Amino acid sequence: MKQPEQNKRKLLADWLSKAGIDLDVAVHLVGEGAIFPSAIAFHC
């Protein structure tokens, strides 16, 4: 695989990991009954 393709795959993996964490945070806040709708929406 060429280097630029590897870089793209790494960047994509990093973004997907961050997205997973953001979703976990949103689910946690909703589950806790948090009253921060803008923060929950941001993490979604």
C-alpha positions in Angstrom: 0.0 0.0 0.0 1.3 3.5 -0.8 2.2 5.9 1.9 -0.6 8.4 1.2 -3.2 5.6 1.4 -1.8 4.5 4.7 -2.0 8.1 6.0 -5.7 8.3 4.9 -6.5 5.0 6.6 -4.8 6.2 9.9 -6.6 9.5 9.8 -9.9 7.7 9.2 -9.3 5.3 12.0 -8.5 8.2 14.4 -11.7 10.0 13.4 -13.8 6.9 13.9 -12.2 6.3 17.3 -13.0 9.9 18.3 -16.5 9.6 17.0 -17.0 6.4 19.1 -15.9 8.2 22.2 -18.2 11.2 21.5 -21.1 8.8 21.1 -20.2 7.1 24.4 -20.2 10.5 26.1 -23.6 11.4 24.6 -25.1 8.0 25.7 -23.7 8.5 29.2 -25.1 12.0 29.6 -28.5 10.9 28.4 -28.4 7.9 30.7 -27.5 10.0 33.7 -30.5 12.3 33.0 -28.1 15.2 32.2 -29.8 18.5 31.3 -27.3 19.7 28.8 -29.0 19.2 25.5 -26.5 21.3 23.6 -23.6 19.3 24.9 -25.3 16.0 24.1 -26.1 17.2 20.6 -22.5 18.4 20.1 -21.2 14.9 21.0 -23.7 13.3 18.6 
